[in-house]
């Protein structure tokens, strides 16, 4: 075995044994120290054996660093379906998703079989101002052709420092068009809103980032200004929303609640055990609410739907949600890397865990294929989207009931 590889394996074995000794003296003090140490030592030897065999006999040469990173990825991902080791690029993408901004040119793209097609340029972005259109196919970045082998690299290259130049070549109806522009800080919207009528509003949230609650509050203000009165009802569309930042879900729920628990969580550490409660103030002043959900609604979406449902603040319409009741904490590591680790289980105000069960809607309405549009730029369909139709009908019925009661 080469000296370099031997040294790496010694470090691996030493690290595993060191962790074992630490655990046996602390967290695992109640177990037999000798048995735990022997088991950890045996597993460390196994790691060394496997690395040696792979490095020597695998069909292609494998770099030692790649082997060790693969081992780390496997260790974390084997814990559950949501824990993950993040390299520097993956960690950067996670931060973009949670902060709601990044530096780039502002386009939403779709990749299929190595072909990158522009879904839409974001309004006011460098891409939009340069003339890039929906349907354009990106074929080169800074003169380097986009191919299946370098796709991720090309996508990363479109990001960079604000103010730096970039050249993007697109194919439009067989004509190659070069767009020169400068990168800017791009604010990623997570909320789309639209008036359904003089008295009703529609808001779609496609993910929960640090800016979502502010965006949602502004959207409601805008709709009330446009209707020149307080809204009498609102549809909050959380369909196909995979979640995001837990505190953002708490803040969104708090917009519509005056008091009570929003979510609680239990874990092994002090930080992983918490309870979040609502503060006085309802931006809709008690107006009727419908929350639309489906099987694609997960995690933070389920926190919002569960809180509003348990407090009787909203009627939940649609299909059962995904059922992800686990909280992941992103923990930074050296050299820009991180791990996303499951640290808590969360519970709705009623004390229920929705993990692997989901939120059951108050009114079941089956999905209509194709709805909602996955892009925030897509318009809503008030006739073909059966769940939205049911939500609007429900709002109108509740308004009539309240009017008759008065």
N, C-alpha and C positions, 0 to 999 in steps of 0.2 A: 504494500500500500504506500502511496506517496506520502512524504512527510507532511505536506499541506493538509491532505485529507485526514491523516492520523491526528493532527493537531485539532482540527475541527471536531472530530469525533470525541476527543478527550474533553473539549469544552462542553459538548452536548451532554456527555455522561456526567461530568462534574456539575453542570447546571441542574440536571434532573435530580441528582443525589442531594445537591444543596437544598433544592426546593423540598425534597422529601424530609430532610432533617428539620427544616424550618416548620413544615406542617406538623410533623410528629411532636415537636416541642410546643406547638401553639394550638392551631385550630383542631388538630387531630389528636390532642392529648388524651382523649378518652379511649383511643384505640391502642392496640399493641404496637409500641414503637419499633420493635425488632421486626415484626411481620411486615409493617409498612415500608421500612427501609429496604428489606430484602426484595420486596415486590418492585419498588421503584428502581432499585439497582438492576434487577433482571430486565425491566422494560428499557432502561437506558442501554443495556448491552444489546437488546434487540434492535433499537434504533441504530446503533453503530453497525450491527451486522447487515441490516437492510441497506443502509447508505453505502456500505462497502460493496455489496453485491450489485446494486444499481449502478454505481459509478464505474464498476469494472466490467459488467456484462450487459448492460442495457444496449439496445441495438444502435443507439446514437450517443455521442458524448453528451454528458449533462454537467453543467456548471455546479460547483458545490453550493454557491449562494442560491441558485434556483432550487436545489434539493431542500435546503434548509427552509426557504420561504414556503415551499410546498408543504413541508412538515408542519410549519406554523399554521398555515391556512387550514390544513386538515384538523389540527388540534382544536382550533376555535370553531370551525364550521360543524364539527362532529358533535358539539354541545347541543345545538338545536338548529332549526331551519333559519333562524334570524341572526345568530351571532356570526361575525365575519371579521377576518383580518383585512385591513385596507392599506394598499400601497399608497404612495404619495399622490398619484393621479386619482385614485378612487376616493381618497380622503378629501381631495379638493372638490370633486364632484358632489360629495355629501355636503360640504360646506355651502356650495352654491345652492343646493336644494333647500337648505335650512335658512340661509340668510336672505334669499330672494334676490340676489344680484350677482353678476359676474362681469368680467371684462372681455368683450368680444365684439361681434358685428351684429348680433341680434336677429338670428334666424331660427325657425323651428324646422327641423329636417326629419326625414324618414329614410331609414336604411333598409334596403331589401336586396339580398343577393349581391352585395357590394356596390349597388347603385344608390347614390345619395340624392334624394329629391327634396326640394324645398317645399315644405307645407305652406309656410307663410313667413314673410319678413315682419318683424315686430314694428308696429307703428312708430315712426320717428327715429328708427334705428339707422346706423350706418348702412346696413344692407338695403333697407327700404329707400333711403335717400339716393343710393347709387343706382337704383333701378332693378335690383333683383326681384323676381316675381315668383309667385306661387306656381309650382310645376317645373321651374328651372331645375336642371340636373347639374350638380357640382362635379366638374371633371378635373379641376386642378386647384391647388392652393399654393401661392407663391411660385408658380411655374412647375410644381411637382404634381404629376398625375395622381388622381385618387384611384387606388386599386384595392382589391379585397385584402391584400397583405398589409397595407399601410393605412387602412381606413381609420383606426383609432388615433394614429399619429396625426393624420390630416385634420381630424376633428379637434384634437388638442391644439394644433397649430393655429386654428382660427381664434383661439384665446391668446391673451398676452397683456402687456402693459398698455394702459390707456394712452392714446396718442400715437402709438406705433403704427406704421403702415402695413397693409396687407393687400394682396392681390388674389381675387377669387375668380376663376374662370367657370362659366356655366354653359351648358348646352341648351339652346332654346330652338326647338324645331330644326335641329341639324346645324345650327349656326353657333360657333363658339364666340362668346362675348366675355371680355375681360372687364372686371369691375375693380377699380382701385379705391381704397377707403382707409380710414384710420379707426382703430379699435376705440371703443368707449365703454364706460360703465353701463351695463344693461340691467334695468330693473325687470325682474321676472314676475309678471302678474300671476296671482293665484285665484283671482276673483273675476267673474263676468256677471254683469247685471243687466236687467231689461225690465221695463214696465210691461205687465201683462194686461193692463187696463188702467183706468183712472185711479183705481183704489188698490190694485194688487201689484206686488213686486216679485221678481224672480232673481235669485242669486245662485250662481253655481260656483262652488269651491273645488278646484281640481287637486289641491294639495295644501298641507298646512305648513307654512313657513313663518319666520319671525314677523313678517309684515302682513299676514293674512287678516288678523283682527282689525288692523287699521284700514286695510283695503275694504273690508266688509262694512265697517262703520261709514266710510266715505261713500260707498255704493248706496247704502240706505239713505244717507243725507241727499245724495244726488237724485234718487228716485222721488223722494218727498218734495224736493224743490221742483222737479219736473211735473209732478202731479198737483203741486200747489196745496198740498195738505198732507197730514199724517197718513201713512199706509194703513189700510184696514185689514190687510192680510199679506203674507209673504210665503213663497216657496223657497226653501233652502235645499239646493240640490247637491247631495254628497255622493251620488252614484259614481262608481269607478274611481273614487278618491282613495288611494292606498294609505293615506295617513300623513305622517311627517312629524313636526315638533309637538310634543305633548303639551307644553305650555301654551302653544298657539291654540290648540283645541280647547284648553281651559279658558283662554281669553275670549274665544268665539262664543263659548257657552255662556260666559259671564255677561256678554252683551245683552242677553235676553232673559237673564234670571236676576231676581232681587235678593235671594238668600238661598242657603242650603248647600250641601256638599255637591261638588261637580264630579270629582273622581278621588279615589283613594288607592294607595299602592302598598304592597308588602314585599319586602326583600330581606336579604341577610344583613345588609349594612344600614347604618343610621340614615345615610342619604337616600337609600332606596325605599325607605318607609316614609310616606308622606300623605297628606290630605289637602286637597284644594277646595276652597269654598267660594261661593259667589258673593259679589259686593252689590250693594243697593244700586238700582238703576237699570231700566229696560229700554233699549233704544227704540223699540216698537211700541212702548207704552201699553203692553198687553195685547196688541193686535194678534189676530189668529196666525198660527204658523203651521206649515206642513214641511216635514223633512223627508226628502226622497232618498231612499237607499236601495242598494242591490248587493249581490254577492261580491262585487268589486269594492264595496265600502269596507275599509279595514282600519284597525288601530285607532288613530286620532279621530277618524270619522265616526267610529263606534262610540268613542268617549262623548262626542257632541250629541249624537242621536240618543244614547242611553241617558245622558243627563237631562235633556229636554223632555224625553219620554217619561222618565221616572218622576219628574217634578210636575207632570201634566201640562207643561208649557207648549208642547207641540204634538201633533199627530204624526206618527211615522208611517209612511206609505211606501210600498214597494215589495221587495223580497228580503229574505233573511240575509244579514250581512256576513262577512267572511269569517269572523270569529278569531281575531288576533288580540288577545288580552295580555300581551307581554310588553314590557317597556325595555327598550334598548338604550344604553348609554354609550356615547362615542368617547373613547378615551385616547387622547393623543399619545404617541410614542416618539421615539427619536427619528430624525431625518424625514420629518413630514408624514410619517406613517401613523396608523391608529388601529384600534380594535373597536368594533361595534359589538357590545356584549349585553346579553339579556341580564338585567339586574333586578327586575320587579315583575310582579303580576298586578294588574290594576283591576279595580272593582267599580261598578256603577254605584250611584247614590243608594240604591236599594241593597247594596252589599253583594250583588251577583257578579261572578266572574263570567265573562262572555267568551273566554278562550275556548276555541273549537266548538262553540255553540252559536255565537253571534247574537245580534239584536233581532228579536222577532218583531216585525212591523205590526202596527195596530190594524192597518188595512192592507191586505195582500193583493198586489197587482203584478202580474207577470211582466217580465221584460219584453220590450219591443226591440228586435234586432236592429242595431245601428244607433240606438239612443242610450245615453246622450252622446253627442258628438264629443270625441276625445279632446279636441282642441278648443281652447277658450274662445277662439275666433269664430267657431261654428255657430250658426244661428239656431235657435230653438224651433221646434216644430210643434205647434199647438194643436195639430189635428192628428198626426200619425204617432206621436209619442204617447202611448196609452197611459203610462205612469204619470206623466205631466198632466194629461187630460183629467185623470182621476183626482190629482192634487187640486187642480183649479176648481173642479166640481165640488170637492169637499169644502174648500174655502167659501165658495158661494153658499153652500148649504148651511155652514156654521154661521155665516153673516145673517142669513135669513132667520135662523133660529134665535139668534141674539136680538134681532130687530123685533121679532114677534114677542119675545120675552119682555121687552121694554113696554 
